[in-house]
């Protein structure tokens, strides 16, 4: 299992557009990918799950993946957060 901690850097937090980018990226991988915020753990391939996290600016999330391409999956999702979902 591969894990990485990320911080939301875009001021709008995770709304529909970033959620769609996460799902689109996660769906490119075979691994099971999860995002955790506090006590909530959701499937990164579920747009409704991501939106229900209610993750705001400066929220700290844990990305984890398990599977054959877990390293690449976590890196790709973390890169979205690092690049502020190309919003700022």
N, C-alpha and C positions, 0 to 999 in steps of 0.2 A: 504494500500500500504506500502510495506517495501522498504527501500532504504539504500544503503551503498556506501561510497566513497572508492575507491581503487586506488593504484598507481602501475604502471607497474614497476616491479623490475628487470625483466630479460633484459639484454642489447640489445637483438635482437628485443624487442618490440613484438607486436602481428603480427606474420606471419602465414603461413598456418597451422603449427602444433598446436600452441596455439589456433588459431581460431577453428580448428576441436575439440579440447578438450572442448572449451566453448560450442560449438553447441551440442556436445554429452551429456555434463552435463545438459545443459538447456533443452534438449529434454526429459530428465527423469522426468520433472515436468509438471503439468497441467497448472500452472500459466503462464500468459503472462510476459515475462522477457525482459527488455530493457537495453541497455548500451548507455550512453551518453558521448560524448566528445565535448566540446565547444557547438556549436549549432546543432550538429548532434545527432540524437536519432535513434538507430537501434534495430531491433529485434534480441535478443541473440540466436535465433534458426536459423538464416540465416548466413551461412558462408560468402557469398558475402558481406553482410552488415557489418560484423565484419572486414573483410579485407579492405573494403573501408573507414573505420574509419582512417586508417593510424596511429594507436596509437603507439608511440615510447616509448623508455626508459624514465621513470619518468613522463609519461603522467598521469594525474589525471582523472579518469573516475567515473561516477555515475552509479551504478547498481540499478535497481528498478524492482520490481515484484508485480503483483496484481493477487490474486487468492487464492484458498484454501490452497496451500502449499507454499505461498510466502516467509515465513520466511526461510524454508529449502532451497528454490531455491536460494535466495540471499546469504545465508551462503555458499552453495556449490560453487557458482561462485566466491565469494570473496576468498574462500580457494585456488582456482586455482591461483589467482593473488598472494596471500600470499606465496604460495609454488613455485613461479616463473615458473609455468607450468612444474615443474620438470625438468627444463633445466640447472640451475646453481648449 
